[in-house]
Amino acid sequence: MKHAPWPKGKKLVHLDLKGAPPRVEYLHKLIELFSQLGANGLLVEYEDMFPYGGEVKLLQATVQPAYSREEVLSMQEFAKSKGMEVIPLVQTFGHMEFVLKHRPLWSLREAAHCVGTLNPHKEEGVRLVMEMLRQVVELHPGLNTLHIGADEVYMLGEGEESKLWLASPGRTVEQLFLSHVTKVAQAVKEAWPHMTIIMWDDMMRGMSQDTLKASGLVGLVQPMLWDYNPNLDVDTTVSLLEKYCSAGMSDLWAASSFKGSTTVYTCVPGTQRHVDNHVQWLTVAASLSAAINLQGIAITGWQRYDHLSVLCELMHVALPSLAACLQTLSHGQFSAEAQGKVTERLGICSVEVEAMERTSVDDSLFPGRRLAELTVELNSLLNSEDIRFFENNMYVRGWFSSYHRQRKMVTPLIAMQIHNQASTYLTTLQEKAEGVREEMVRLYPDSTAQEWMEEHVSPVVAPLQRITEEIRACVNEMVP
């Protein structure tokens, strides 16, 4: 159905750098495209790609070099020249895997086996978080807005010190959460009085209006309500936003998604599910009371579900989805006109990356297009039943079972037939994978290409390789 376009505030594109951080030249091309597609801000989640120094230098990535100070500054300059505000996102409570995985910082975990959650009772923890924030703010001259994360604080209340704290009558895990976030937000305001502070809302969803009112967060932070579901429940979302507003938090943000929210290992996104998510958000925006001051929407593009999970869809295959989502917001629906804008802008014939067709046109309309085409092609090969379930085919199960392999007794004729088929698949896969790798290292670090190959290609190639080697060994035993 048709809505008014997204009402007001910023349209931020989320850059999740905790996986597949684009090389700087590619990053600039992406930022330029984002601004042409109608985004006017970036929500940058640096994680370990930020050039931390001093006592927190150990947080820098080691699989690939972090961005340099010059690169971080040039990215901001470039974004500003395109009319885009840059808002850094630094986790300060949950999802601190990239911090708490380091042995010297293990003692700051809330629970030993939960790498993501900071112990809220240790002064040292707040000091660490403030040092991270200080370095980030310092490297963002003129910064006005900061996102302090605080989503998915798992296992909170499970640590020894928390159990002790909670043993006092009247204390709750909700208060424990609120007191840490308030402490961090107050420290930010003390250091930078003009700073607007955004935080994720999920840990506050179940809290009563009175709990929120009494928390000290009112007037300190702007909650960002995230929901990436294509069937997002409009009524629930509206009443949640109204609840925050009644508690005194009338400055609110929304967060949708253009990639990285289908499954933890999705390789190629489907545009429609993300467009549907944005249509639901438009319905929400149209249903809010005038008291709510919608600050904008962050269109998230997760690169991993968390620091220690696998890569989701890479940026280059998700650009048609992002373009479609931004056009949906500016047209109030995903109309034929909106679709036309996307296909024309990116020079593709379909908004679904899987159906956009190979072309010989130049890449500049769609930075990373060649890699997107190769990725889609390789992905469909990797998922073809014949290849993925090669070990289940009739010939392998009938004439080359584990029983045959152990005894090295096979029908050479059929075994060679299996061998030839497996070899053909292997050659095709290896050639296509090599093409993807060559193109991928131009846009992303070598470590990303290696990880992507190990995640998507190796599991499919390994059984084929094993079969060809085992057949050769068996046939050698049986044929003079």
C-alpha positions in Angstrom: 0.0 0.0 0.0 1.0 3.6 -0.5 2.3 5.7 2.3 3.8 9.1 2.6 7.6 9.0 2.1 9.7 8.5 5.2 8.7 11.5 7.3 11.8 13.2 8.6 15.2 13.0 10.1 18.3 11.2 8.8 18.5 8.2 6.6 21.7 6.5 7.8 23.4 3.6 6.1 25.0 1.3 8.6 28.6 0.3 7.8 29.4 -2.8 9.8 33.2 -3.2 9.7 33.5 -6.2 11.9 33.8 -8.4 8.8 34.8 -7.7 5.2 35.9 -4.1 5.8 36.0 -2.5 2.3 39.4 -1.3 1.0 39.5 2.5 1.3 39.1 3.2 -2.5 36.0 0.9 -2.5 34.7 2.5 0.6 34.7 5.9 -1.1 32.9 4.5 -4.1 30.2 3.0 -1.8 29.8 6.3 0.1 29.3 8.1 -3.1 26.6 5.6 -4.2 24.9 5.8 -0.8 24.5 9.5 -1.1 23.3 9.3 -4.7 20.7 6.7 -3.6 19.3 9.2 -1.0 21.2 8.4 2.2 22.4 11.4 4.2 24.4 9.8 7.0 26.6 6.8 7.9 26.4 4.8 11.1 29.9 3.4 11.3 30.5 0.4 13.5 34.3 0.2 13.5 34.8 -2.6 16.0 38.4 -3.8 15.6 39.0 -1.8 12.4 39.5 1.4 14.4 43.2 2.5 14.9 43.1 2.2 18.7 46.3 3.2 20.4 47.9 3.3 23.8 46.5 1.0 26.4 43.7 -0.3 24.1 46.0 -0.8 21.1 45.4 -4.6 21.5 41.8 -4.1 20.2 43.1 -3.5 16.7 42.4 -6.2 14.2 45.3 -8.6 13.4 43.8 -10.7 10.6 44.0 -7.5 8.5 45.4 -4.1 9.3 42.9 -1.7 10.9 42.2 1.5 9.0 44.8 4.2 9.6 44.0 7.5 11.3 44.4 9.2 7.9 42.0 6.7 6.3 39.4 7.3 9.1 39.7 11.1 8.6 39.6 10.9 4.8 36.4 8.7 4.9 34.7 11.4 7.1 35.9 14.2 4.8 34.6 12.4 1.8 31.3 11.6 3.4 30.9 15.2 4.5 31.7 16.4 0.9 28.7 14.3 -0.2 26.4 15.9 2.5 26.6 12.9 4.8 26.9 13.0 8.6 29.1 10.3 10.2 27.9 8.7 13.4 30.3 6.2 15.1 28.8 3.2 16.9 30.9 1.9 19.8 29.6 -1.0 21.9 29.8 -0.3 25.6 28.0 -3.2 27.3 26.9 -6.1 25.2 28.5 -7.4 22.0 32.0 -6.6 23.3 33.4 -9.8 21.9 36.2 -8.0 20.0 37.3 -6.5 23.4 36.7 -9.3 25.9 38.2 -12.0 23.7 41.7 -10.7 24.6 43.2 -12.6 27.5 44.4 -9.5 29.4 40.7 -8.4 29.5 39.1 -11.7 30.4 38.6 -10.5 34.0 36.1 -7.8 32.7 33.6 -10.3 31.5 30.3 -10.6 33.3 30.4 -14.4 33.0 33.5 -16.4 32.0 31.9 -18.2 29.1 30.1 -15.1 27.7 32.6 -13.2 25.7 30.2 -10.4 24.7 29.0 -8.9 28.0 31.0 -6.5 30.2 30.9 -6.8 34.0 29.0 -3.7 35.1 30.5 -3.7 38.6 34.1 -3.0 37.7 35.3 0.6 37.5 38.0 -0.7 35.2 35.2 -1.7 32.7 33.8 1.8 32.5 37.3 3.2 32.3 38.0 0.9 29.3 34.8 1.9 27.5 35.5 5.6 28.1 39.0 5.3 26.7 37.6 3.6 23.6 35.0 6.4 23.2 37.6 9.1 23.9 39.8 7.9 21.0 36.9 7.5 18.6 35.5 11.0 19.4 38.9 12.5 19.1 39.3 11.1 15.6 35.9 12.5 14.5 36.4 16.3 14.6 33.2 18.2 15.1 31.3 15.1 16.1 27.7 15.7 17.4 26.2 12.2 17.7 27.5 9.0 19.2 25.8 5.5 19.3 26.8 3.5 22.4 25.3 0.2 21.4 24.0 -1.7 24.5 21.9 -4.3 22.6 21.8 -8.0 23.5 23.5 -7.9 26.8 23.4 -11.6 27.3 23.9 -13.3 30.7 23.6 -10.0 32.6 23.1 -10.8 36.2 24.8 -14.2 36.0 28.2 -13.1 37.2 29.3 -13.5 40.9 29.3 -9.8 41.6 25.9 -9.3 40.0 24.4 -12.2 42.0 25.7 -10.5 45.1 24.3 -7.1 44.0 20.9 -8.7 43.1 20.6 -10.4 46.5 19.7 -7.1 48.1 15.9 -6.7 48.2 14.2 -4.7 45.4 17.1 -4.9 43.0 16.5 -6.2 39.5 18.5 -7.1 36.3 16.6 -4.2 34.6 18.1 -1.8 37.2 21.5 -3.3 36.7 21.3 -2.7 33.0 20.0 0.9 33.4 22.6 1.9 35.9 25.5 0.9 33.7 24.1 2.6 30.6 23.3 5.7 32.7 26.8 5.8 34.1 28.3 5.6 30.5 25.9 8.2 29.1 26.6 10.6 32.0 30.3 10.2 31.5 29.9 11.0 27.8 27.8 14.1 28.6 30.5 15.2 31.1 33.2 14.8 28.6 31.3 16.2 25.6 28.2 18.2 26.9 26.9 18.9 23.3 26.9 15.2 22.3 23.7 13.4 21.3 23.7 9.8 22.5 21.9 7.0 20.7 21.5 3.5 22.0 19.8 0.3 20.9 16.4 -0.3 22.6 16.0 -4.0 22.9 17.1 -4.4 26.5 14.4 -1.8 27.5 11.5 -3.4 25.6 10.1 -5.3 28.5 10.5 -2.5 31.0 7.6 -0.5 32.4 7.1 3.1 31.8 7.8 3.8 35.5 11.1 1.9 35.5 12.3 3.9 32.5 11.1 7.2 34.0 13.1 6.4 37.2 16.2 5.3 35.4 18.0 8.6 34.9 18.2 7.8 31.1 15.4 10.2 30.3 16.9 13.2 28.5 20.3 11.5 28.2 19.8 9.1 25.4 17.7 8.6 22.2 16.6 4.9 21.9 16.9 3.3 18.4 14.3 0.6 18.0 15.5 -2.1 15.7 13.3 -4.7 13.9 14.5 -6.3 10.7 11.5 -8.6 10.2 9.7 -8.5 6.8 6.5 -9.1 8.8 7.3 -6.6 11.5 4.4 -6.2 13.8 3.2 -2.6 13.3 0.9 -2.3 16.3 3.5 -3.7 18.8 6.2 -1.4 17.4 4.0 1.7 17.5 2.9 1.0 21.1 6.6 0.4 22.1 7.6 3.7 20.6 4.7 5.4 22.3 5.8 3.8 25.6 9.3 5.3 25.3 7.7 8.6 24.5 5.4 8.6 27.5 8.4 7.7 29.7 9.9 11.0 28.6 12.0 9.7 25.7 10.3 11.5 22.8 13.4 11.6 20.5 13.4 8.2 18.9 15.1 6.4 16.0 14.1 3.4 13.9 16.4 0.7 12.5 15.6 -1.5 9.5 17.9 -3.8 7.5 19.1 -4.2 3.9 21.3 -7.2 4.5 22.7 -9.5 7.2 19.4 -10.3 8.9 18.2 -13.4 7.0 20.3 -16.2 8.4 23.7 -16.0 10.0 25.4 -17.5 6.9 23.3 -16.1 4.0 25.5 -15.5 1.0 23.2 -13.6 -1.4 20.4 -11.4 -0.1 16.8 -11.4 -1.4 15.7 -7.8 -2.0 12.0 -8.4 -1.5 12.2 -9.4 2.2 14.2 -6.2 3.0 11.8 -4.0 1.0 8.9 -5.6 2.9 10.7 -4.6 6.2 10.9 -1.0 5.0 7.2 -0.9 3.9 6.3 -2.0 7.5 8.5 0.7 8.9 6.7 3.3 6.7 3.4 2.0 8.2 4.8 2.5 11.7 6.0 6.0 10.9 2.6 6.9 9.5 0.9 5.7 12.7 2.9 7.6 15.4 1.4 10.3 17.5 2.7 13.9 17.0 4.4 13.8 20.4 7.1 11.4 19.0 10.0 13.2 17.4 11.4 10.7 14.9 15.0 11.5 14.4 15.6 9.2 11.5 16.2 5.6 10.4 19.3 3.5 10.3 19.3 1.0 7.5 21.5 -1.7 8.9 23.7 -4.0 6.9 25.2 -6.6 9.3 28.4 -8.2 8.2 28.4 -10.8 11.0 25.7 -11.5 13.7 28.6 -11.0 16.1 32.4 -10.7 16.1 32.8 -14.5 16.3 30.2 -15.7 13.8 30.7 -16.2 10.0 30.4 -13.6 7.3 26.9 -12.8 6.0 26.2 -11.3 2.6 29.0 -9.0 1.5 28.3 -5.4 0.6 28.7 -5.7 -3.2 25.9 -8.3 -3.5 23.6 -6.2 -1.3 23.7 -2.9 -3.2 20.5 -3.7 -5.2 18.7 -4.4 -1.9 20.0 -1.2 -0.3 19.0 0.9 -3.4 15.5 -0.7 -3.3 15.1 0.0 0.4 16.1 3.7 0.1 13.8 4.2 -2.9 11.0 2.5 -0.9 11.5 5.1 1.9 11.6 8.0 -0.5 8.5 6.9 -2.6 6.4 5.7 0.3 6.1 2.3 -1.4 8.1 0.0 -3.7 6.2 1.3 -6.8 7.1 0.6 -10.4 8.6 4.1 -10.4 10.8 3.2 -7.4 11.9 0.0 -9.1 12.7 1.8 -12.3 14.9 4.3 -10.4 16.9 1.3 -8.9 17.4 -0.6 -12.1 18.3 2.6 -14.0 20.6 3.9 -11.4 22.5 0.6 -11.0 22.2 -0.4 -14.7 20.5 -3.7 -13.9 17.4 -5.4 -15.3 16.1 -6.7 -11.9 16.2 -5.5 -8.3 17.0 -9.1 -7.3 20.8 -9.5 -7.5 20.3 -13.2 -8.5 18.3 -12.1 -11.6 20.2 -9.0 -12.6 21.9 -10.7 -15.5 25.5 -10.5 -16.7 26.4 -7.4 -18.7 29.5 -6.0 -20.2 28.7 -2.5 -18.9 31.1 -0.6 -16.8 31.1 -0.9 -13.1 30.9 2.7 -12.1 27.1 2.7 -11.8 27.3 -0.1 -9.4 30.7 -0.4 -7.6 31.6 -4.1 -7.2 29.2 -5.2 -9.9 31.5 -7.7 -11.6 32.1 -9.3 -8.2 28.4 -9.4 -7.5 27.8 -11.3 -10.8 30.6 -13.8 -10.1 29.4 -14.3 -6.5 25.9 -15.0 -7.6 27.1 -17.5 -10.3 29.4 -19.3 -7.9 26.8 -19.4 -5.2 24.2 -21.0 -7.5 26.8 -23.6 -8.5 27.7 -24.3 -4.9 24.0 -24.8 -4.1 23.2 -27.1 -7.1 21.9 -30.4 -5.8 24.2 -32.4 -8.1 27.3 -30.9 -6.6 26.2 -30.3 -3.0 24.9 -33.9 -2.6 27.3 -35.6 -4.9 28.0 -38.3 -2.2 24.3 -39.1 -2.2 24.0 -39.8 -5.8 23.0 -43.3 -7.0 26.4 -44.3 -8.4 28.4 -43.2 -5.3 26.0 -44.9 -2.9 25.6 -48.0 -5.1 29.2 -48.7 -6.3 31.4 -46.6 -4.0 30.1 -46.8 -0.5 32.3 -46.7 2.6 32.1 -50.6 2.5 33.7 -50.5 -0.9 36.3 -47.9 0.1 37.5 -49.9 3.1 37.9 -53.1 1.2 39.2 -51.4 -1.9 36.9 -53.6 -4.0 35.2 -51.5 -6.7 33.9 -51.8 -10.2 36.6 -49.9 -12.0 34.4 -48.8 -14.9 31.7 -47.1 -12.7 34.4 -45.8 -10.3 36.1 -44.1 -13.1 32.8 -42.6 -14.3 32.2 -41.2 -10.8 35.8 -39.9 -10.8 35.4 -38.1 -14.1 32.1 -36.5 -13.0 33.6 -35.3 -9.6 36.7 -34.0 -11.4 34.6 -32.0 -13.9 32.7 -30.4 -11.0 36.0 -29.7 -9.2 37.6 -28.0 -12.1 34.5 -25.8 -12.7 34.2 -24.9 -9.1 37.9 -24.1 -8.7 38.0 -21.9 -11.9 34.9 -19.9 -10.7 36.2 -19.7 -7.2 39.5 -18.3 -8.5 37.7 -15.7 -10.5 35.8 -14.6 -7.4 38.9 -14.5 -5.3 40.8 -12.4 -7.8 38.0 -9.9 -7.9 37.3 -10.0 -4.2 40.9 -9.0 -3.1 40.5 -5.8 -5.2 37.7 -4.6 -3.0 38.3 -6.3 0.4 41.3 -7.5 2.4 43.0 -10.8 1.4 41.8 -12.2 4.8 38.2 -11.6 3.7 38.6 -13.5 0.5 40.3 -16.4 2.4 37.5 -16.5 5.0 34.8 -16.4 2.4 36.3 -19.3 0.5 36.7 -21.4 3.6 33.1 -20.7 4.6 31.4 -21.2 1.2 33.7 -23.1 -1.2 35.8 -25.5 0.9 32.9 -27.5 2.4 31.6 -28.3 -1.0 35.0 -28.9 -2.7 36.4 -31.2 0.1 34.1 -34.2 -0.4 34.6 -34.1 -4.1 38.4 -34.1 -3.6 38.2 -36.9 -1.1 36.2 -39.1 -3.5 38.6 -38.5 -6.5 41.6 -39.4 -4.3 39.9 -42.5 -2.9 38.8 -43.7 -6.3 42.3 -43.4 -7.6 43.6 -45.4 -4.7 41.0 -48.2 -5.2 41.3 -48.4 -8.9 45.1 -48.7 -8.6 44.5 -51.8 -6.5 42.3 -53.4 -9.1 43.6 -52.5 -12.5 47.0 -53.6 -13.7 
